[in-house]
Amino acid sequence: MTTPSAGGCERCQSAAAANEAIRRFVAGRAVWTPEALAELDRLWAVWRAAVAREMTTAA
């Protein structure tokens, strides 16, 4: 499952959009397969990059 932003740059989405993607992905999930955990890790990486980018931009 991928969650690219408009334009196809998943690393360019906002922290809020990345956070929403994480919320959608974990909602109602009861079983965590290795693939699901890998996807969650990828989504967290996208979120962390967005937060860092927004903090740098704000500074």
N, CA, C and O atoms as CSV, one atom per row, in Angstrom:
chain,resi,resn,atom,element,x,y,z
A,1,MET,N,N,0.846,-1.180,0.000
A,1,MET,CA,C,0.000,0.000,0.000
A,1,MET,C,C,0.884,1.233,0.000
A,1,MET,O,O,1.751,1.379,0.862
A,2,THR,N,N,0.676,2.102,-0.941
A,2,THR,CA,C,1.437,3.342,-0.977
A,2,THR,C,C,0.486,4.510,-0.818
A,2,THR,O,O,-0.708,4.407,-1.095
A,3,THR,N,N,1.035,5.608,-0.370
A,3,THR,CA,C,0.216,6.789,-0.142
A,3,THR,C,C,0.891,8.018,-0.727
A,3,THR,O,O,1.212,8.956,0.003
A,4,PRO,N,N,1.112,8.024,-2.047
A,4,PRO,CA,C,1.770,9.193,-2.617
A,4,PRO,C,C,0.859,10.410,-2.585
A,4,PRO,O,O,-0.362,10.288,-2.683
A,5,SER,N,N,1.453,11.566,-2.451
A,5,SER,CA,C,0.692,12.798,-2.505
A,5,SER,C,C,0.424,13.151,-3.958
A,5,SER,O,O,0.887,12.469,-4.872
A,6,ALA,N,N,-0.320,14.210,-4.157
A,6,ALA,CA,C,-0.575,14.666,-5.513
A,6,ALA,C,C,0.753,14.926,-6.204
A,6,ALA,O,O,1.641,15.551,-5.623
A,7,GLY,N,N,0.898,14.465,-7.409
A,7,GLY,CA,C,2.141,14.624,-8.125
A,7,GLY,C,C,3.059,13.429,-7.974
A,7,GLY,O,O,4.102,13.361,-8.625
A,8,GLY,N,N,2.681,12.473,-7.114
A,8,GLY,CA,C,3.429,11.244,-6.989
A,8,GLY,C,C,4.637,11.288,-6.068
A,8,GLY,O,O,5.368,10.300,-5.986
A,9,CYS,N,N,4.875,12.384,-5.378
A,9,CYS,CA,C,6.039,12.482,-4.503
A,9,CYS,C,C,5.619,12.222,-3.070
A,9,CYS,O,O,5.206,13.142,-2.364
A,10,GLU,N,N,5.721,10.963,-2.633
A,10,GLU,CA,C,5.281,10.642,-1.285
A,10,GLU,C,C,6.135,11.341,-0.231
A,10,GLU,O,O,5.650,11.593,0.872
A,11,ARG,N,N,7.374,11.656,-0.535
A,11,ARG,CA,C,8.237,12.359,0.417
A,11,ARG,C,C,7.915,13.856,0.461
A,11,ARG,O,O,8.454,14.572,1.304
A,12,CYS,N,N,7.048,14.337,-0.429
A,12,CYS,CA,C,6.743,15.762,-0.487
A,12,CYS,C,C,5.430,16.113,0.198
A,12,CYS,O,O,5.060,17.286,0.246
A,13,GLN,N,N,4.724,15.134,0.723
A,13,GLN,CA,C,3.451,15.440,1.348
A,13,GLN,C,C,3.646,16.110,2.701
A,13,GLN,O,O,4.726,16.045,3.287
A,14,SER,N,N,2.599,16.749,3.186
A,14,SER,CA,C,2.681,17.434,4.466
A,14,SER,C,C,2.683,16.428,5.606
A,14,SER,O,O,2.303,15.270,5.432
A,15,ALA,N,N,3.116,16.885,6.769
A,15,ALA,CA,C,3.099,16.027,7.950
A,15,ALA,C,C,1.669,15.629,8.287
A,15,ALA,O,O,1.423,14.497,8.705
A,16,ALA,N,N,0.720,16.549,8.109
A,16,ALA,CA,C,-0.683,16.238,8.392
A,16,ALA,C,C,-1.198,15.150,7.450
A,16,ALA,O,O,-1.919,14.251,7.884
A,17,ALA,N,N,-0.840,15.221,6.176
A,17,ALA,CA,C,-1.275,14.200,5.218
A,17,ALA,C,C,-0.621,12.858,5.522
A,17,ALA,O,O,-1.266,11.814,5.420
A,18,ALA,N,N,0.653,12.881,5.893
A,18,ALA,CA,C,1.342,11.644,6.248
A,18,ALA,C,C,0.734,11.036,7.504
A,18,ALA,O,O,0.573,9.819,7.594
A,19,ASN,N,N,0.398,11.880,8.468
A,19,ASN,CA,C,-0.238,11.410,9.697
A,19,ASN,C,C,-1.589,10.766,9.382
A,19,ASN,O,O,-1.923,9.722,9.941
A,20,GLU,N,N,-2.353,11.373,8.507
A,20,GLU,CA,C,-3.655,10.821,8.122
A,20,GLU,C,C,-3.483,9.476,7.425
A,20,GLU,O,O,-4.290,8.570,7.635
A,21,ALA,N,N,-2.459,9.329,6.609
A,21,ALA,CA,C,-2.192,8.053,5.947
A,21,ALA,C,C,-1.904,6.963,6.977
A,21,ALA,O,O,-2.349,5.825,6.830
A,22,ILE,N,N,-1.155,7.321,8.021
A,22,ILE,CA,C,-0.874,6.357,9.091
A,22,ILE,C,C,-2.172,5.992,9.805
A,22,ILE,O,O,-2.429,4.816,10.061
A,23,ARG,N,N,-2.985,6.982,10.125
A,23,ARG,CA,C,-4.257,6.719,10.807
A,23,ARG,C,C,-5.151,5.790,9.990
A,23,ARG,O,O,-5.753,4.864,10.534
A,24,ARG,N,N,-5.236,6.039,8.688
A,24,ARG,CA,C,-6.054,5.178,7.823
A,24,ARG,C,C,-5.504,3.762,7.796
A,24,ARG,O,O,-6.268,2.796,7.816
A,25,PHE,N,N,-4.187,3.633,7.750
A,25,PHE,CA,C,-3.558,2.320,7.638
A,25,PHE,C,C,-3.772,1.487,8.898
A,25,PHE,O,O,-3.997,0.281,8.800
A,26,VAL,N,N,-3.708,2.098,10.074
A,26,VAL,CA,C,-3.830,1.326,11.312
A,26,VAL,C,C,-5.268,1.157,11.786
A,26,VAL,O,O,-5.536,0.321,12.649
A,27,ALA,N,N,-6.190,1.930,11.239
A,27,ALA,CA,C,-7.586,1.883,11.698
A,27,ALA,C,C,-8.170,0.482,11.566
A,27,ALA,O,O,-8.220,-0.085,10.475
A,28,GLY,N,N,-8.606,-0.061,12.687
A,28,GLY,CA,C,-9.284,-1.348,12.700
A,28,GLY,C,C,-8.403,-2.553,12.462
A,28,GLY,O,O,-8.907,-3.672,12.381
A,29,ARG,N,N,-7.100,-2.357,12.348
A,29,ARG,CA,C,-6.202,-3.480,12.061
A,29,ARG,C,C,-5.984,-4.290,13.329
A,29,ARG,O,O,-5.626,-3.745,14.373
A,30,ALA,N,N,-6.203,-5.599,13.231
A,30,ALA,CA,C,-6.003,-6.496,14.375
A,30,ALA,C,C,-4.794,-7.403,14.171
A,30,ALA,O,O,-4.201,-7.873,15.142
A,31,VAL,N,N,-4.431,-7.650,12.929
A,31,VAL,CA,C,-3.320,-8.539,12.620
A,31,VAL,C,C,-2.221,-7.733,11.942
A,31,VAL,O,O,-2.466,-6.973,11.005
A,32,TRP,N,N,-0.996,-7.923,12.446
A,32,TRP,CA,C,0.147,-7.212,11.888
A,32,TRP,C,C,1.112,-8.214,11.266
A,32,TRP,O,O,1.928,-8.824,11.957
A,33,THR,N,N,1.005,-8.371,9.958
A,33,THR,CA,C,1.915,-9.248,9.227
A,33,THR,C,C,3.254,-8.530,9.063
A,33,THR,O,O,3.333,-7.316,9.256
A,34,PRO,N,N,4.292,-9.260,8.713
A,34,PRO,CA,C,5.578,-8.583,8.452
A,34,PRO,C,C,5.449,-7.524,7.353
A,34,PRO,O,O,6.098,-6.480,7.413
A,35,GLU,N,N,4.618,-7.796,6.363
A,35,GLU,CA,C,4.426,-6.818,5.280
A,35,GLU,C,C,3.730,-5.566,5.799
A,35,GLU,O,O,4.093,-4.451,5.425
A,36,ALA,N,N,2.726,-5.746,6.663
A,36,ALA,CA,C,2.014,-4.601,7.227
A,36,ALA,C,C,2.948,-3.777,8.105
A,36,ALA,O,O,2.904,-2.547,8.072
A,37,LEU,N,N,3.789,-4.442,8.887
A,37,LEU,CA,C,4.743,-3.721,9.722
A,37,LEU,C,C,5.760,-2.960,8.875
A,37,LEU,O,O,6.160,-1.850,9.228
A,38,ALA,N,N,6.173,-3.548,7.772
A,38,ALA,CA,C,7.095,-2.859,6.864
A,38,ALA,C,C,6.435,-1.624,6.267
A,38,ALA,O,O,7.071,-0.578,6.143
A,39,GLU,N,N,5.168,-1.740,5.899
A,39,GLU,CA,C,4.439,-0.588,5.354
A,39,GLU,C,C,4.273,0.489,6.414
A,39,GLU,O,O,4.418,1.675,6.116
A,40,LEU,N,N,3.970,0.096,7.644
A,40,LEU,CA,C,3.851,1.065,8.726
A,40,LEU,C,C,5.178,1.783,8.940
A,40,LEU,O,O,5.203,2.997,9.144
A,41,ASP,N,N,6.258,1.053,8.895
A,41,ASP,CA,C,7.582,1.658,9.037
A,41,ASP,C,C,7.840,2.657,7.918
A,41,ASP,O,O,8.393,3.731,8.157
A,42,ARG,N,N,7.442,2.308,6.696
A,42,ARG,CA,C,7.611,3.216,5.562
A,42,ARG,C,C,6.780,4.481,5.762
A,42,ARG,O,O,7.249,5.587,5.495
A,43,LEU,N,N,5.534,4.312,6.238
A,43,LEU,CA,C,4.671,5.468,6.478
A,43,LEU,C,C,5.242,6.363,7.575
A,43,LEU,O,O,5.178,7.588,7.468
A,44,TRP,N,N,5.797,5.767,8.625
A,44,TRP,CA,C,6.440,6.559,9.672
A,44,TRP,C,C,7.626,7.335,9.110
A,44,TRP,O,O,7.838,8.490,9.481
A,45,ALA,N,N,8.395,6.722,8.228
A,45,ALA,CA,C,9.547,7.401,7.623
A,45,ALA,C,C,9.090,8.609,6.804
A,45,ALA,O,O,9.725,9.663,6.838
A,46,VAL,N,N,7.997,8.454,6.075
A,46,VAL,CA,C,7.441,9.568,5.289
A,46,VAL,C,C,7.015,10.684,6.234
A,46,VAL,O,O,7.271,11.859,5.970
A,47,TRP,N,N,6.359,10.314,7.345
A,47,TRP,CA,C,5.905,11.305,8.316
A,47,TRP,C,C,7.092,12.040,8.946
A,47,TRP,O,O,7.086,13.267,9.050
A,48,ARG,N,N,8.110,11.280,9.364
A,48,ARG,CA,C,9.287,11.901,9.976
A,48,ARG,C,C,9.967,12.874,9.009
A,48,ARG,O,O,10.394,13.957,9.411
A,49,ALA,N,N,10.066,12.490,7.749
A,49,ALA,CA,C,10.679,13.372,6.749
A,49,ALA,C,C,9.857,14.645,6.577
A,49,ALA,O,O,10.412,15.737,6.456
A,50,ALA,N,N,8.539,14.503,6.566
A,50,ALA,CA,C,7.668,15.671,6.406
A,50,ALA,C,C,7.786,16.600,7.607
A,50,ALA,O,O,7.855,17.817,7.441
A,51,VAL,N,N,7.809,16.042,8.815
A,51,VAL,CA,C,7.951,16.865,10.021
A,51,VAL,C,C,9.291,17.596,9.994
A,51,VAL,O,O,9.351,18.794,10.270
A,52,ALA,N,N,10.352,16.889,9.668
A,52,ALA,CA,C,11.673,17.525,9.617
A,52,ALA,C,C,11.701,18.640,8.579
A,52,ALA,O,O,12.255,19.711,8.827
A,53,ARG,N,N,11.103,18.387,7.417
A,53,ARG,CA,C,11.072,19.394,6.354
A,53,ARG,C,C,10.285,20.617,6.806
A,53,ARG,O,O,10.700,21.748,6.556
A,54,GLU,N,N,9.134,20.397,7.479
A,54,GLU,CA,C,8.310,21.521,7.920
A,54,GLU,C,C,8.997,22.301,9.038
A,54,GLU,O,O,8.857,23.521,9.115
A,55,MET,N,N,9.735,21.611,9.903
A,55,MET,CA,C,10.464,22.311,10.969
A,55,MET,C,C,11.577,23.166,10.381
A,55,MET,O,O,11.813,24.286,10.836
A,56,THR,N,N,12.260,22.639,9.369
A,56,THR,CA,C,13.331,23.372,8.711
A,56,THR,C,C,12.764,24.590,7.996
A,56,THR,O,O,13.346,25.674,8.043
A,57,THR,N,N,11.630,24.408,7.334
A,57,THR,CA,C,10.981,25.502,6.615
A,57,THR,C,C,10.527,26.589,7.575
A,57,THR,O,O,10.648,27.776,7.274
A,58,ALA,N,N,10.000,26.189,8.737
A,58,ALA,CA,C,9.514,27.156,9.714
A,58,ALA,C,C,10.654,27.919,10.373
A,58,ALA,O,O,10.479,29.054,10.816
A,59,ALA,N,N,11.797,27.303,10.433
A,59,ALA,CA,C,12.948,27.965,11.093
A,59,ALA,C,C,13.526,28.955,10.146
A,59,ALA,O,O,14.500,29.632,10.479
